[in-house]
Amino acid sequence: MAVEIVNESGTDVPEQELLRMARHVYAALYVHENAETAVTVVDAARMAELHEDWMSLPGPTDVMSLPMDELRPGQAEAPSEGVLGDVVLCPEVAADQAARGGHSRDDELMLLLTHGMLHLLGYDHMTDEDRAEMFALQDRLVSEVLGRSAPAPTIED
């Protein structure tokens, strides 16, 4: 997978674990190995700017997904190809949410990355049915990489 992780936050994050998570999500959902995505880690001030610019909402958020080619999960014999888009993470917001959820910031980042990547692949949680589907898949994917139960979702959106 062509996944690039760029840390602009000034905070150490588990880049190799995030890369492993991204690769797992795309392999599990049959995204072609040449598909491209970028994961950018930013501080709260930059996330607040992006949140306002893209969503017209104030303050920082935990994760934002910026799709490009509107790809959907593929099939084993026909993986999805293209540019998936960008996922933006904010470790400061993740740390606050993790503290409220009783788990580590790094586990929260893994959860948020997975959540953002699922949005890039067309998943959403606007209805109860869609939410149940997306969050069950998110839980399964994160649990597979962590080797234990995924943290309870504390996603803000």
Helices and strands as residue ranges (DSSP letters): E 2-7, H 15-28, E 36-41, H 44-55, E 63-67, E 83-89, H 91-101, H 105-120, H 128-146
